[in-house]
């Protein structure tokens, strides 16, 4: 398959690129500064693009089987950019006539009890609340989208660099925790779940989650 990964130089985006390449896919890594992108591979192309520019999205997505948005508001960008992203992203994909979209989402919108999402719980870290709320706002926009075949993949409550085990659980819109109440997934296994969903779509126009 031909897969375009926007924000391919980020911690999660780079792992999705590596996972897709390891399975023999043709990957286009789309970044703002391709001159700083050092990964080389026979099945990898590197292109310059801005996710917030619908024309750039169209150009990067053209002739691709699937597009991954791995954007996060690093490098000082305000949390609000997360909620603003769906508009140019969706517009650009439609202009490119590409329907399959995988969104690297947040965990804050996952339910921990009927009618209660993780971001609204009393002990949710204050420093992450604005980002989590922005991810939730973005999800609302994706849920209104009926033409694209999008999948919003929420990680566990905690996600960090780790090992690729290939062993994890998948869920829907409810937070997954282990027998000790811990909700965790490595970035490597999260990337496995992303490429699995690209290869074998099971959550079209749905939110899903992955955790141990």
TIRO-731913 format. One line per field, with one value per residue: residue in one letter; residue number from 1; x, y, z of N, C-alpha, C, O in turn. Coordinates in steps of 0.02 Angstrom, whole numbers, plus 50000, padded with zeros to 5 digits. Example, Ala and Ser with C-alpha at 12.3 -4.5 7.8 and 13.67 -1.06 7.14 Angstrom:
residues 2
residu (A  S) .
num (1  2) .
n_X (50660  50642) .
n_Y (49716  49888) .
n_Z (50390  50354) .
ca_X (50615  50684) .
ca_Y (49775  49947) .
ca_Z (50390  50357) .
c_X (50660  50645) .
c_Y (49835  50002) .
c_Z (50390  50394) .
o_X (50712  50670) .
o_Y (49834  50057) .
o_Z (50423  50402) .
//
This chain:
residues 212
residu (X  X  X  X  X  X  X  X  X  X  X  X  X  X  X  X  X  X  X  X  X  X  X  X  X  X  X  X  X  X  X  X  X  X  X  X  X  X  X  X  X  X  X  X  X  X  X  X  X  X  X  X  X  X  X  X  X  X  X  X  X  X  X  X  X  X  X  X  X  X  X  X  X  X  X  X  X  X  X  X  X  X  X  X  X  X  X  X  X  X  X  X  X  X  X  X  X  X  X  X  X  X  X  X  X  X  X  X  X  X  X  X  X  X  X  X  X  X  X  X  X  X  X  X  X  X  X  X  X  X  X  X  X  X  X  X  X  X  X  X  X  X  X  X  X  X  X  X  X  X  X  X  X  X  X  X  X  X  X  X  X  X  X  X  X  X  X  X  X  X  X  X  X  X  X  X  X  X  X  X  X  X  X  X  X  X  X  X  X  X  X  X  X  X  X  X  X  X  X  X  X  X  X  X  X  X  X  X  X  X  X  X) .
num (1  2  3  4  5  6  7  8  9  10  11  12  13  14  15  16  17  18  19  20  21  22  23  24  25  26  27  28  29  30  31  32  33  34  35  36  37  38  39  40  41  42  43  44  45  46  47  48  49  50  51  52  53  54  55  56  57  58  59  60  61  62  63  64  65  66  67  68  69  70  71  72  73  74  75  76  77  78  79  80  81  82  83  84  85  86  87  88  89  90  91  92  93  94  95  96  97  98  99  100  101  102  103  104  105  106  107  108  109  110  111  112  113  114  115  116  117  118  119  120  121  122  123  124  125  126  127  128  129  130  131  132  133  134  135  136  137  138  139  140  141  142  143  144  145  146  147  148  149  150  151  152  153  154  155  156  157  158  159  160  161  162  163  164  165  166  167  168  169  170  171  172  173  174  175  176  177  178  179  180  181  182  183  184  185  186  187  188  189  190  191  192  193  194  195  196  197  198  199  200  201  202  203  204  205  206  207  208  209  210  211  212) .
n_X (50042  50014  50061  50041  50119  50088  50174  50285  50407  50393  50381  50286  50242  50361  50382  50271  50300  50417  50362  50270  50357  50431  50344  50338  50271  50246  50301  50267  50344  50291  50341  50380  50508  50601  50737  50795  50762  50817  50804  50826  50768  50726  50592  50542  50488  50520  50437  50393  50275  50129  50015  49913  49880  49771  49799  49929  49903  49822  49916  50012  49936  49894  49863  49881  49848  49811  49808  49898  49878  49985  49997  50052  50050  50186  50343  50303  50181  50012  49883  49761  49781  49767  49630  49596  49647  49571  49490  49569  49633  49534  49476  49584  49606  49488  49497  49602  49546  49558  49508  49537  49583  49687  49692  49801  49756  49696  49691  49602  49467  49414  49297  49276  49180  49002  48951  49054  49207  49385  49461  49380  49385  49418  49555  49629  49776  49816  49903  49893  49766  49716  49766  49710  49575  49569  49598  49481  49386  49426  49396  49257  49233  49280  49187  49077  49103  49060  49099  49235  49334  49372  49474  49492  49619  49642  49768  49821  49798  49925  50067  50221  50395  50454  50450  50424  50303  50194  50085  49937  49785  49633  49508  49352  49276  49302  49409  49549  49617  49742  49748  49794  49748  49819  49842  49919  50025  50155  50243  50289  50209  50087  50104  50105  49971  49911  49956  49906  49769  49762  49794  49696  49549  49443  49375  49298  49254  49252  49299  49438  49539  49698  49788  49885) .
n_Y (49940  50117  50240  50393  50490  50618  50739  50660  50660  50663  50591  50487  50483  50450  50320  50257  50270  50188  50064  50041  50036  49923  49825  49822  49923  50066  50219  50390  50515  50658  50814  50970  51018  50949  50944  50914  50785  50626  50489  50352  50248  50118  50113  50233  50400  50573  50721  50895  50977  51058  51029  51115  51180  51165  51143  51093  50975  50911  50894  50812  50700  50650  50516  50419  50274  50278  50397  50461  50560  50623  50728  50832  50956  51006  51094  51218  51257  51314  51229  51239  51222  51089  51066  51144  51082  50977  51040  51097  50978  50881  50946  50950  50813  50775  50851  50785  50667  50557  50438  50366  50391  50400  50452  50506  50511  50578  50523  50577  50588  50464  50355  50331  50295  50274  50408  50488  50558  50532  50652  50732  50686  50701  50689  50711  50765  50935  51003  50939  50957  51056  51015  50887  50921  50991  50889  50815  50905  50906  50775  50779  50850  50761  50660  50714  50699  50620  50573  50539  50395  50383  50346  50363  50349  50322  50325  50229  50288  50324  50344  50301  50295  50129  49951  49849  49737  49680  49631  49668  49749  49792  49919  50011  50160  50165  50180  50074  49970  49880  49734  49792  49919  50003  50101  50087  50102  50063  50173  50107  49990  50052  50106  49987  49950  50053  50032  49904  49934  50008  49912  49814  49867  49898  49987  50092  50259  50277  50292  50217  50121  50076  49970  49889) .
n_Z (50000  49978  50085  50165  50286  50389  50488  50512  50574  50709  50876  50881  50748  50679  50719  50665  50530  50524  50560  50456  50346  50380  50350  50216  50147  50039  50085  50113  50193  50267  50307  50391  50380  50277  50254  50373  50397  50418  50394  50285  50154  50039  50006  50044  50031  50050  50088  50083  50183  50251  50373  50403  50292  50166  50031  50033  50102  50008  49903  49966  49996  49876  49766  49862  49963  50094  50228  50365  50506  50616  50700  50835  50963  50977  51007  51054  50999  51016  51111  51048  50913  50884  50884  50777  50667  50596  50496  50381  50351  50320  50211  50119  50096  50034  49918  49860  49834  49918  50031  50149  50313  50453  50616  50738  50895  51054  51228  51317  51284  51302  51381  51555  51637  51623  51527  51574  51535  51522  51530  51607  51735  51913  51950  51838  51758  51772  51687  51566  51524  51433  51310  51300  51298  51178  51087  51105  51056  50923  50887  50888  50770  50674  50692  50633  50502  50357  50234  50219  50260  50405  50549  50719  50826  50989  51113  51257  51428  51465  51362  51294  51240  51206  51202  51056  51054  50994  51056  51125  51179  51096  51093  51101  51129  51261  51403  51420  51544  51640  51751  51865  51861  51780  51636  51490  51345  51233  51121  51011  51001  50986  50860  50788  50800  50729  50596  50577  50575  50459  50364  50386  50398  50532  50607  50544  50529  50668  50841  50918  51033  51105  51212  51342) .
ca_X (50000  50048  50039  50072  50118  50101  50209  50322  50469  50377  50396  50240  50244  50421  50372  50223  50339  50460  50320  50244  50413  50451  50295  50344  50230  50279  50284  50288  50350  50279  50366  50389  50579  50630  50811  50816  50738  50877  50791  50830  50742  50708  50520  50524  50496  50513  50408  50378  50204  50101  49949  49864  49869  49733  49833  49985  49874  49803  49976  50043  49891  49878  49882  49896  49794  49791  49845  49902  49894  50018  50013  50046  50068  50253  50381  50272  50117  49957  49840  49705  49796  49742  49559  49589  49676  49526  49461  49611  49651  49478  49469  49637  49596  49433  49524  49647  49505  49582  49457  49559  49620  49700  49710  49832  49715  49713  49655  49557  49397  49392  49252  49298  49116  48950  48942  49112  49269  49446  49482  49336  49392  49449  49627  49663  49829  49797  49949  49874  49695  49701  49781  49660  49512  49575  49589  49410  49352  49442  49358  49188  49231  49287  49125  49029  49126  49028  49126  49299  49335  49421  49478  49526  49650  49664  49813  49804  49807  49997  50102  50291  50439  50461  50464  50373  50286  50141  50033  49899  49712  49598  49443  49316  49280  49312  49478  49570  49667  49758  49720  49817  49720  49864  49825  49982  50045  50217  50234  50303  50149  50035  50117  50083  49899  49894  49967  49856  49704  49767  49793  49633  49505  49389  49344  49284  49215  49245  49355  49462  49595  49744  49823  49904) .
ca_Y (50000  50182  50273  50457  50505  50688  50745  50597  50665  50662  50529  50434  50480  50414  50248  50232  50263  50129  50004  50031  50015  49855  49779  49825  49975  50126  50272  50459  50552  50728  50854  51041  51031  50887  50946  50886  50716  50588  50419  50333  50180  50110  50122  50296  50466  50628  50779  50951  50992  51088  51001  51168  51208  51114  51128  51048  50910  50881  50873  50755  50642  50629  50449  50376  50230  50299  50454  50463  50624  50611  50795  50850  51027  51014  51154  51279  51274  51312  51169  51251  51200  51020  51070  51178  51041  50937  51076  51093  50908  50850  50979  50928  50743  50773  50878  50734  50607  50503  50431  50332  50435  50378  50508  50493  50552  50582  50477  50614  50579  50396  50350  50292  50276  50298  50481  50525  50548  50536  50722  50764  50657  50748  50683  50720  50815  51001  51024  50906  50965  51095  50973  50834  50951  51007  50825  50798  50949  50883  50714  50798  50869  50700  50623  50745  50687  50559  50552  50506  50334  50400  50309  50403  50300  50348  50281  50220  50349  50338  50318  50321  50249  50065  49893  49825  49668  49656  49601  49721  49744  49846  49936  50064  50226  50159  50173  50007  49966  49811  49711  49837  49985  50044  50107  50105  50071  50091  50205  50057  49949  50096  50108  49923  49953  50099  49999  49850  49963  50026  49850  49778  49916  49870  50042  50146  50313  50261  50299  50154  50131  50019  49969  49822) .
ca_Z (50000  49980  50147  50180  50357  50405  50552  50513  50613  50779  50911  50859  50675  50655  50732  50616  50469  50530  50560  50389  50303  50398  50320  50144  50116  50013  50132  50102  50256  50252  50364  50376  50364  50250  50257  50437  50402  50401  50380  50214  50142  49969  49998  50078  50001  50098  50056  50126  50185  50312  50385  50410  50225  50129  49968  50050  50117  49944  49867  50001  49997  49808  49743  49919  49985  50162  50256  50438  50537  50680  50727  50905  50969  51006  50987  51077  50967  51064  51108  51004  50845  50876  50867  50713  50614  50554  50440  50321  50337  50285  50146  50075  50076  49985  49855  49833  49822  49961  50083  50211  50359  50521  50658  50803  50939  51125  51272  51361  51264  51318  51438  51612  51667  51578  51525  51600  51497  51563  51540  51655  51801  51961  51956  51774  51766  51747  51634  51503  51512  51373  51252  51298  51278  51107  51052  51108  51010  50856  50876  50871  50700  50634  50697  50587  50434  50333  50170  50230  50300  50457  50612  50770  50870  51053  51150  51328  51467  51461  51304  51299  51203  51239  51159  51009  51072  50951  51098  51159  51172  51062  51120  51067  51158  51334  51424  51438  51598  51657  51814  51918  51850  51740  51565  51458  51282  51206  51056  50960  50991  50959  50787  50761  50796  50674  50531  50575  50556  50389  50324  50396  50431  50574  50645  50498  50560  50739  50886  50947  51078  51110  51276  51365) .
c_X (50044  50018  50077  50064  50137  50128  50251  50385  50456  50389  50350  50241  50303  50415  50321  50258  50381  50419  50293  50298  50433  50404  50293  50300  50274  50255  50310  50286  50344  50294  50375  50460  50612  50706  50837  50795  50791  50864  50793  50807  50719  50634  50495  50537  50485  50488  50394  50304  50182  50029  49894  49851  49835  49766  49892  49959  49854  49863  50007  50001  49879  49906  49902  49835  49768  49836  49841  49918  49921  50036  50005  50074  50135  50284  50342  50207  50061  49914  49783  49717  49770  49669  49548  49608  49625  49501  49505  49628  49595  49469  49521  49629  49541  49456  49569  49610  49534  49535  49483  49604  49626  49724  49741  49798  49740  49671  49601  49484  49371  49349  49283  49238  49063  48940  49000  49175  49329  49466  49440  49341  49431  49525  49664  49714  49812  49840  49932  49802  49679  49713  49728  49592  49512  49568  49516  49370  49364  49402  49286  49182  49237  49221  49070  49045  49099  49055  49192  49291  49390  49418  49519  49553  49677  49713  49785  49814  49879  50026  50173  50333  50449  50477  50406  50361  50235  50083  50000  49825  49686  49530  49410  49328  49288  49385  49493  49624  49682  49730  49741  49791  49764  49843  49886  49989  50111  50202  50245  50242  50090  50042  50095  50007  49876  49900  49920  49790  49705  49760  49726  49584  49448  49352  49332  49235  49201  49308  49374  49520  49637  49782  49841  49850) .
c_Y (50063  50222  50338  50471  50578  50692  50682  50600  50663  50594  50472  50427  50440  50339  50218  50223  50199  50065  49989  50007  49943  49803  49783  49877  50030  50185  50340  50495  50626  50770  50927  51056  50967  50885  50917  50813  50669  50515  50407  50261  50177  50125  50187  50356  50518  50689  50834  50965  51018  51063  51054  51205  51154  51095  51081  50978  50874  50854  50811  50692  50613  50560  50403  50332  50250  50355  50449  50534  50611  50676  50797  50921  51035  51079  51218  51298  51269  51249  51177  51228  51130  51021  51104  51134  51006  50974  51075  51021  50874  50880  50955  50857  50737  50799  50827  50670  50546  50498  50405  50377  50402  50438  50483  50540  50554  50534  50511  50604  50509  50396  50307  50267  50302  50374  50521  50507  50561  50608  50757  50735  50703  50747  50691  50776  50882  51021  50993  50920  51004  51054  50919  50862  50968  50944  50805  50841  50928  50820  50729  50817  50808  50660  50651  50731  50619  50534  50514  50443  50344  50351  50351  50355  50333  50300  50267  50286  50371  50306  50345  50274  50184  50010  49881  49751  49638  49624  49656  49708  49804  49857  49989  50131  50225  50148  50101  50010  49893  49794  49753  49909  50031  50042  50132  50069  50102  50123  50155  50013  49989  50100  50043  49925  49998  50065  49939  49876  49985  49964  49814  49823  49881  49925  50102  50196  50299  50281  50230  50170  50068  50025  49897  49794) .
c_Z (50000  50038  50155  50254  50366  50476  50564  50555  50688  50811  50889  50783  50649  50666  50685  50548  50470  50526  50491  50341  50317  50369  50244  50109  50087  50053  50108  50169  50240  50314  50343  50353  50340  50252  50322  50447  50376  50381  50304  50207  50069  49956  50031  50035  50055  50061  50107  50124  50253  50319  50388  50345  50183  50063  49980  50066  50053  49906  49900  49998  49928  49792  49801  49935  50053  50184  50332  50459  50606  50714  50803  50912  51006  50982  51001  51043  51018  51056  51059  50932  50832  50854  50800  50654  50570  50492  50378  50302  50297  50215  50097  50052  50025  49917  49820  49816  49858  50020  50150  50252  50427  50561  50723  50853  51011  51165  51313  51346  51277  51381  51494  51652  51619  51583  51552  51561  51542  51579  51593  51726  51848  51962  51890  51780  51733  51687  51566  51483  51448  51310  51244  51275  51204  51065  51051  51060  50937  50839  50857  50798  50655  50635  50652  50514  50410  50266  50178  50272  50354  50514  50661  50822  50934  51085  51219  51364  51466  51399  51306  51256  51242  51190  51111  51026  51025  50990  51138  51148  51133  51094  51079  51099  51234  51350  51444  51492  51612  51726  51874  51910  51808  51667  51528  51391  51261  51139  50999  50947  50967  50883  50754  50750  50739  50607  50523  50549  50483  50345  50327  50434  50469  50613  50599  50530  50633  50777  50912  50993  51081  51176  51293  51411) .
o_X (50102  49958  50138  50010  50194  50108  50252  50415  50504  50405  50372  50241  50296  50440  50327  50245  50380  50439  50293  50286  50448  50421  50251  50293  50331  50195  50367  50233  50385  50264  50376  50472  50647  50737  50896  50809  50809  50908  50765  50824  50696  50615  50436  50591  50446  50515  50385  50273  50212  49988  49836  49815  49865  49762  49904  49989  49867  49862  50026  50029  49855  49965  49937  49778  49709  49893  49788  49966  49884  50084  49959  50115  50139  50255  50349  50180  50062  49910  49759  49670  49754  49649  49495  49587  49635  49490  49482  49637  49608  49457  49505  49643  49546  49437  49573  49639  49533  49522  49454  49657  49577  49772  49710  49810  49796  49622  49558  49442  49313  49363  49311  49244  49076  48924  48996  49193  49325  49485  49462  49305  49472  49556  49724  49697  49794  49815  49954  49780  49633  49674  49704  49557  49461  49536  49491  49325  49319  49377  49257  49131  49202  49202  49023  49006  49115  49038  49202  49247  49444  49367  49575  49515  49728  49701  49730  49838  49894  50012  50184  50311  50451  50513  50349  50403  50233  50038  50031  49806  49713  49499  49436  49383  49281  49420  49454  49672  49641  49694  49710  49810  49749  49826  49904  49963  50122  50155  50213  50225  50046  49993  50070  49982  49826  49855  49898  49758  49653  49725  49702  49578  49411  49303  49355  49182  49145  49362  49330  49547  49614  49806  49816  49856) .
o_Y (50061  50237  50339  50464  50598  50653  50654  50548  50662  50545  50415  50372  50402  50300  50160  50174  50161  50017  49932  49963  49906  49744  49752  49875  50040  50201  50346  50503  50655  50761  50942  51101  50934  50832  50898  50783  50672  50482  50445  50218  50227  50145  50195  50363  50508  50708  50820  50965  51003  51075  51039  51255  51103  51038  51036  50928  50815  50798  50764  50637  50556  50546  50353  50351  50240  50361  50436  50564  50589  50680  50769  50942  51067  51115  51267  51352  51224  51221  51128  51215  51113  50982  51094  51147  51004  50943  51053  51006  50843  50844  50940  50841  50698  50772  50825  50624  50490  50547  50420  50399  50380  50471  50444  50600  50535  50506  50477  50610  50495  50432  50254  50223  50347  50401  50583  50449  50596  50622  50807  50756  50742  50799  50678  50830  50885  51053  51018  50898  50985  51058  50906  50829  50961  50946  50781  50816  50930  50813  50694  50801  50802  50631  50616  50747  50567  50479  50462  50440  50316  50319  50372  50323  50368  50239  50290  50334  50431  50248  50404  50220  50184  50021  49899  49708  49577  49595  49687  49663  49859  49810  50011  50157  50276  50111  50070  50049  49850  49833  49751  49953  50090  49990  50191  50014  50162  50104  50160  50000  49964  50097  50044  49903  49984  50068  49924  49845  49982  49965  49787  49818  49841  49911  50158  50176  50309  50287  50189  50225  50014  50079  49850  49738) .
o_Z (50019  50039  50153  50282  50354  50520  50619  50570  50728  50776  50880  50757  50602  50626  50666  50513  50422  50493  50468  50299  50271  50363  50212  50048  50109  50055  50085  50199  50205  50367  50283  50313  50378  50252  50326  50499  50317  50355  50265  50247  50041  49901  50045  50005  50101  50009  50166  50071  50304  50275  50377  50343  50167  50042  49940  50047  50045  49881  49865  49997  49922  49804  49790  49923  50068  50164  50360  50435  50651  50753  50832  50873  51058  50941  50964  51059  51061  51001  51030  50895  50775  50811  50769  50598  50509  50440  50325  50243  50246  50167  50039  49994  49977  49865  49759  49787  49831  50055  50202  50229  50456  50541  50759  50852  51026  51140  51342  51391  51265  51429  51481  51695  51580  51636  51554  51555  51592  51635  51622  51771  51824  51974  51887  51804  51674  51640  51514  51430  51412  51262  51189  51237  51170  51012  51000  51026  50895  50783  50815  50766  50604  50585  50634  50470  50439  50244  50146  50315  50349  50527  50644  50858  50932  51085  51236  51334  51468  51384  51318  51238  51304  51141  51123  51013  51016  50960  51181  51111  51138  51118  51027  51098  51267  51315  51480  51486  51598  51756  51927  51948  51801  51640  51533  51381  51270  51104  50947  50890  50932  50847  50697  50698  50705  50566  50468  50507  50449  50294  50277  50495  50441  50647  50615  50555  50657  50748  50926  50992  51063  51193  51262  51436) .
//
